[in-house]
């Protein structure tokens, strides 16, 4: 299939670029994409939360007072969960939240997201994106020429230093190379810009 090739300098469509249907024209499998996005988000969790149970708290090896005759409720240890400074009844333990997603599923989900971006006219292919100086206003001016706001993800074959520096102060502008894309970022931005050089790398990796 063919997609419009936009010129970064002119800000308008300036030709066509041929892309593979295996990456940009596949069906949208909502269940698969949901599973991959959920697994990717879960893998980012640290899973380091931990509490001390009554067996982990120091002390409490002796009965606080005798069983009968004191008028107080019977107690066997000062580390009981109902005591101040005692252990936690259902203590949290460190755990791994990772979910298994094989490569074929991941590639299929990425292709489904790219295809849906094309169908919704949210994917823009540009010839190149070149910022002469590391200035935010220069990048903003270029995005305005393309008719895009500041909620955009830019995918390049390699990240130029000036482009990276110019985008740091833009809260809703993301810059990634082909190796750095992920499903959460692709669906998290309103629009996605892909350079022509990055198209071939994407096709080689995900189609």
Secondary structure, 3 states (H helix, E strand, C coil): CEEEEECCCCCCEEEEEECCHHHHCCCCCHHHHHHHHHHHHHHCCCCCCCCCCCCCCCCCCCCCCCCCCCCCCCCCCCCCCCCCCCCCCCCCCCCCCCCCCCHHHHHHHHHHHHHHHHHCCCEEEECCCCCCCCCHHHHHHHHHHCCCCCCEEEEECCCCHHHHHHHCCCCCEEEEEHHHCCHHHHHHCCEEEEEHHHHHHHHHHHC
